[in-house]
């Protein structure tokens, strides 16, 4: 498997409102579940190999007490709701961890059906603080991968066509990515020096569907 853009996170204030907005745009939204001990929960828009994650803080006190919850609160406070972070799925997560100098973390989420989704990640908190950097991810059980099974979307969306990411320097971003940019990711300067995901276009037979 080649490294690929797998996840784009949208921070939202309220999951119910976010679901209604996405469904109003013709996207099928699935219940994601709670991140135990982190004070956050999500909804998933799956495309088979990629997924959009709608992420909200649902227990602020729990999030503030959590090492993994505080970066999400900080991102909401500093940048507000909207496109927030992106992740690349890699074939060899341990090698990636060694290359970028950050440890492999074991994370999990409890789905509403009682199934625990487990994955390994690298540099998630770094990516929250510096959103021009992607996080790196690998799933322990492909059957629980959030993108699978995909869903049929009434607007015809089939996946990510293009993610524009504002970066301080293209060369630094390419180095972080391991020397090549995943398909669909476009790097460039941000307005006013801002960094991070700026715009997302979904593929569909009728043409791109713009988010953000």
Secondary structure, 3 states (H helix, E strand, C coil): CCCEEEEEEEECCCHHHHHHHHHHCCCCCEEEEEECCCCEEEEEEECCCCEEEEEEECCHHHHHCCHHHHHHHHHHHHHCCEEEEEEEECCCHHHHHHHHCCCEEEEEEECCCCCEEEEEEECHHHHHHCCCCCEEEEECCHHHCCCCCCCCCCCCCCEEEEEEEECCCHHHHHHHCCCCCCCCEEEECCHHHCCEEEEEEEECCCCCEEEC
